[in-house]
């Protein structure tokens, strides 16, 4: 049997994942030297309250040992493992999973996949991998689906406070200062680093209003072929008003796509900051 593992970059809690039949390893959030497990021992509401109290959160990875223990538990019962991680470059989860694979008892039964994304598109790929595993599809078929789907993904982020991205090393100091002093909305895009599968965020455009930001994003998405068969995820950090406005706009622009609105996880809020808004698209490609 094939078991699908991921992390809370999917916006799944361990409880929700277990109820579905998945295995999710939570990312960690550190506040005042205390470590919390994403979703499981801290909620987004609790984290936002801490931020309002001027506390500064940071993220850290689960222990490699936790992943090794899970790999061993599943492979020792004869299961094959596919672990789909948050994008390398945006998190160290992929490198952690690769190390766990090397150190586990049956590395030949473990496949680690860099999703090259996070949040909604990552969740869509994990869900499809799980469905295929339940249908009895082969490891090669699932890996092929993941590889093809990754190529269709587009991700944007509109931060409200650049200090969170700067602390996490997701943007340069120059971009953080630029975003802080200009009275414009910065739109970030996820791109792969040159000659690498690692991802990073870079400036995509500056807009005077949210509507103009949506317009620029939609133009780019159409150029990339987003349309029928795509999922468009709109995720937010306690910013439902802007999320619903974005949902209305993108429904008009992409009537044949499925629009999904989701709240972001504590770990994502730690990186993107309060009120940030993510707009992402992906097409699940299965031959």
C-alpha positions as CSV (number, residue, x, y, z in Angstrom):
1,X,0.0,0.0,0.0
2,X,1.1,3.5,-0.7
3,X,0.9,6.1,2.1
4,X,0.9,9.8,1.5
5,X,2.8,12.0,3.9
6,X,3.1,15.8,3.9
7,X,3.4,18.8,6.2
8,X,1.1,21.5,7.5
9,X,2.1,23.6,4.5
10,X,-1.0,21.9,3.0
11,X,-3.1,23.8,5.5
12,X,-4.1,20.5,7.0
13,X,-4.0,19.9,10.7
14,X,-2.9,16.5,12.0
15,X,-6.5,15.8,13.0
16,X,-8.0,16.8,9.6
17,X,-5.3,14.8,7.8
18,X,-5.9,11.7,10.0
19,X,-9.6,11.9,9.4
20,X,-8.9,11.9,5.7
21,X,-6.3,9.1,5.8
22,X,-3.2,11.2,5.3
23,X,-0.2,11.8,7.5
24,X,0.8,15.4,8.1
25,X,3.8,16.5,10.1
26,X,3.2,20.0,11.6
27,X,5.7,22.8,11.1
28,X,6.7,24.6,14.3
29,X,6.1,28.2,15.4
30,X,8.3,29.7,18.1
31,X,7.1,32.6,20.2
32,X,8.9,33.9,23.3
33,X,11.2,30.8,23.2
34,X,8.2,28.5,23.3
35,X,7.6,26.0,20.5
36,X,4.1,25.4,19.1
37,X,3.0,22.8,16.6
38,X,1.2,24.3,13.6
39,X,-2.6,24.0,14.1
40,X,-2.3,21.4,16.9
41,X,-1.1,23.5,19.8
42,X,-1.6,27.0,18.4
43,X,-4.4,28.4,16.1
44,X,-4.2,31.3,13.7
45,X,-6.4,33.4,16.0
46,X,-4.1,32.7,19.0
47,X,-1.0,33.6,16.9
48,X,-2.6,36.8,15.6
49,X,-3.4,37.8,19.2
50,X,0.3,37.3,20.1
51,X,1.4,39.4,17.2
52,X,-1.0,42.2,18.3
53,X,0.7,42.0,21.7
54,X,4.0,42.8,19.8
55,X,5.4,39.3,20.1
56,X,7.6,38.2,17.2
57,X,7.0,34.7,15.9
58,X,9.4,32.5,13.9
59,X,9.1,29.1,12.3
60,X,11.2,26.0,12.7
61,X,11.1,22.5,11.2
62,X,9.9,19.3,12.9
63,X,12.7,17.1,14.1
64,X,14.2,14.8,11.6
65,X,13.6,12.0,14.1
66,X,9.9,12.5,13.9
67,X,10.0,11.9,10.2
68,X,12.3,8.9,10.5
69,X,10.0,7.4,13.1
70,X,7.0,7.8,10.8
71,X,8.9,6.4,7.8
72,X,10.0,3.4,9.8
73,X,6.5,2.8,11.2
74,X,5.0,2.7,7.7
75,X,7.7,0.9,5.8
76,X,8.1,-1.8,8.5
77,X,4.5,-2.7,7.9
78,X,5.2,-3.1,4.2
79,X,3.9,0.3,3.0
80,X,5.6,2.5,0.4
81,X,5.8,6.2,1.4
82,X,5.5,9.3,-0.8
83,X,6.3,12.4,1.2
84,X,5.3,15.7,-0.5
85,X,7.0,18.7,1.1
86,X,6.6,22.4,1.1
87,X,8.7,24.2,-1.6
88,X,12.5,23.9,-1.0
89,X,13.8,27.4,-0.6
90,X,10.7,28.6,1.2
91,X,11.2,26.0,3.9
92,X,13.8,23.4,4.9
93,X,11.2,20.7,5.0
94,X,12.4,19.1,1.8
95,X,16.0,18.8,3.0
96,X,14.7,17.5,6.3
97,X,12.7,14.8,4.5
98,X,15.7,13.8,2.3
99,X,17.8,13.4,5.4
100,X,15.1,11.3,7.1
101,X,14.9,9.1,4.1
102,X,18.7,8.5,4.1
103,X,18.6,7.7,7.8
104,X,15.5,5.5,7.9
105,X,15.5,1.7,7.9
106,X,14.1,1.2,4.3
107,X,15.1,4.3,2.2
108,X,14.3,2.3,-1.0
109,X,10.6,2.4,0.1
110,X,10.5,6.2,0.6
111,X,10.0,8.8,-2.2
112,X,10.5,12.5,-1.3
113,X,8.9,15.1,-3.6
114,X,9.6,18.9,-3.5
115,X,6.2,20.3,-4.3
116,X,7.8,23.6,-5.4
117,X,4.7,25.3,-3.8
118,X,2.7,25.5,-0.6
119,X,-0.8,26.1,0.7
120,X,-3.7,25.5,-1.8
121,X,-1.8,24.0,-4.8
122,X,0.2,21.8,-2.5
123,X,-3.0,20.6,-0.8
124,X,-4.5,19.8,-4.2
125,X,-1.5,17.7,-5.2
126,X,-1.5,15.8,-1.9
127,X,-5.3,15.2,-2.2
128,X,-4.9,13.8,-5.7
129,X,-1.9,11.6,-4.7
130,X,-4.0,10.2,-1.9
131,X,-6.9,9.5,-4.2
132,X,-4.6,7.7,-6.7
133,X,-3.1,5.7,-3.9
134,X,-6.5,4.6,-2.7
135,X,-7.4,3.6,-6.3
136,X,-4.3,1.4,-6.4
137,X,-2.3,3.5,-8.9
138,X,1.4,2.9,-9.0
139,X,4.2,5.0,-7.4
140,X,5.3,6.0,-10.9
141,X,1.8,7.2,-11.9
142,X,1.6,9.3,-8.7
143,X,5.0,10.8,-9.2
144,X,4.2,11.5,-12.8
145,X,1.1,13.4,-11.8
146,X,3.0,15.4,-9.3
147,X,5.7,16.3,-11.7
148,X,3.3,17.4,-14.4
149,X,1.0,19.3,-12.0
150,X,3.9,21.2,-10.5
151,X,4.6,22.7,-13.9
152,X,1.2,24.4,-14.1
153,X,1.4,26.2,-10.7
154,X,1.3,29.9,-10.2
155,X,1.6,31.7,-6.8
156,X,1.2,35.3,-5.8
157,X,1.4,36.9,-2.3
158,X,0.3,40.4,-1.3
159,X,1.9,41.1,2.1
160,X,0.7,43.9,4.4
161,X,3.9,43.9,6.5
162,X,7.2,43.2,4.9
163,X,9.0,42.7,8.2
164,X,7.6,39.2,8.4
165,X,9.0,38.2,5.0
166,X,12.3,39.9,5.7
167,X,12.8,38.1,9.1
168,X,12.1,34.8,7.4
169,X,14.6,35.5,4.6
170,X,11.9,35.3,2.0
171,X,12.7,38.7,0.5
172,X,15.8,40.9,0.4
173,X,16.3,43.8,2.7
174,X,16.0,46.1,-0.3
175,X,12.6,44.7,-1.3
176,X,11.4,44.9,2.3
177,X,12.4,48.6,2.6
178,X,10.8,49.3,-0.8
179,X,7.6,47.6,0.2
180,X,7.6,49.6,3.5
181,X,8.1,53.1,2.1
182,X,6.0,53.1,-1.0
183,X,2.3,53.8,-0.7
184,X,1.7,51.0,-3.2
185,X,0.6,47.4,-2.9
186,X,3.5,45.1,-3.6
187,X,2.7,41.8,-5.3
188,X,5.2,39.0,-4.8
189,X,5.5,36.0,-7.1
190,X,7.0,32.6,-6.4
191,X,9.7,31.7,-8.9
192,X,12.4,29.0,-9.1
193,X,15.9,30.1,-8.7
194,X,18.1,29.9,-11.8
195,X,19.4,26.4,-12.4
196,X,17.7,25.1,-9.3
197,X,14.5,23.6,-8.0
198,X,14.6,25.9,-5.0
199,X,11.8,28.6,-4.9
200,X,12.0,32.2,-3.7
201,X,9.7,35.2,-3.6
202,X,10.4,38.2,-5.8
203,X,8.7,41.4,-6.7
204,X,6.1,41.0,-9.5
205,X,4.4,44.4,-9.6
206,X,3.4,47.4,-7.6
207,X,-0.3,48.4,-7.7
208,X,-2.2,51.4,-6.4
209,X,-5.3,49.3,-5.4
210,X,-6.2,45.7,-4.8
211,X,-8.3,45.7,-8.0
212,X,-5.3,46.7,-10.0
213,X,-3.2,44.1,-8.3
214,X,-5.8,41.4,-9.2
215,X,-5.8,42.7,-12.8
216,X,-2.1,42.3,-13.1
217,X,-2.2,38.8,-11.6
218,X,-5.1,37.7,-13.8
219,X,-3.2,38.9,-16.9
220,X,-0.2,36.9,-16.0
221,X,-2.3,33.8,-15.1
222,X,-4.0,33.9,-18.5
223,X,-0.6,34.1,-20.3
224,X,0.3,31.0,-18.4
225,X,-2.8,29.2,-19.6
226,X,-4.8,29.2,-16.4
227,X,-8.4,28.4,-17.2
228,X,-10.5,25.3,-17.6
229,X,-9.5,22.5,-15.2
230,X,-7.6,24.8,-12.9
231,X,-8.1,25.3,-9.2
232,X,-7.6,28.9,-8.0
233,X,-6.9,29.2,-4.3
234,X,-7.4,32.5,-2.4
235,X,-5.9,32.2,1.1
236,X,-5.8,34.8,3.7
237,X,-4.5,35.7,7.2
238,X,-7.6,37.0,8.9
239,X,-8.5,39.1,5.8
240,X,-11.8,37.6,4.7
241,X,-13.0,40.9,3.2
242,X,-10.2,41.1,0.6
243,X,-10.4,37.4,0.1
244,X,-14.1,37.5,-0.8
245,X,-13.5,40.5,-3.2
246,X,-10.7,38.5,-4.8
247,X,-13.0,35.5,-5.1
248,X,-15.6,37.6,-6.9
249,X,-13.0,39.1,-9.3
250,X,-11.3,35.8,-10.2
251,X,-14.7,34.1,-10.7
252,X,-15.5,36.6,-13.4
253,X,-12.0,36.3,-15.0
254,X,-11.8,32.5,-14.8
255,X,-15.4,31.2,-14.9
256,X,-14.3,27.6,-15.8
257,X,-11.9,27.4,-12.9
258,X,-12.8,26.2,-9.4
259,X,-12.3,29.0,-6.8
260,X,-11.5,28.0,-3.2
261,X,-11.2,30.4,-0.3
262,X,-9.1,29.2,2.7
263,X,-7.7,30.7,5.9
264,X,-3.9,30.4,6.2
265,X,-2.1,28.4,8.9
266,X,-0.2,29.8,11.8
267,X,3.1,28.9,10.1
268,X,2.2,30.7,6.9
269,X,1.0,33.8,8.9
270,X,4.4,33.8,10.6
271,X,6.1,34.1,7.2
272,X,3.6,36.3,5.3
273,X,2.3,38.4,8.2
274,X,-1.2,39.4,9.3
275,X,-3.7,40.3,6.6
276,X,-1.5,38.8,3.8
277,X,-3.4,37.4,0.8
278,X,-2.2,34.6,-1.4
279,X,-3.6,33.9,-4.9
280,X,-2.5,30.6,-6.4
281,X,-3.5,28.4,-9.3
282,X,-2.8,24.8,-10.3
283,X,-4.1,22.2,-12.7
284,X,-3.9,18.6,-11.6
285,X,-2.5,16.7,-14.6
286,X,-3.2,13.0,-14.7
287,X,-2.6,10.9,-17.8
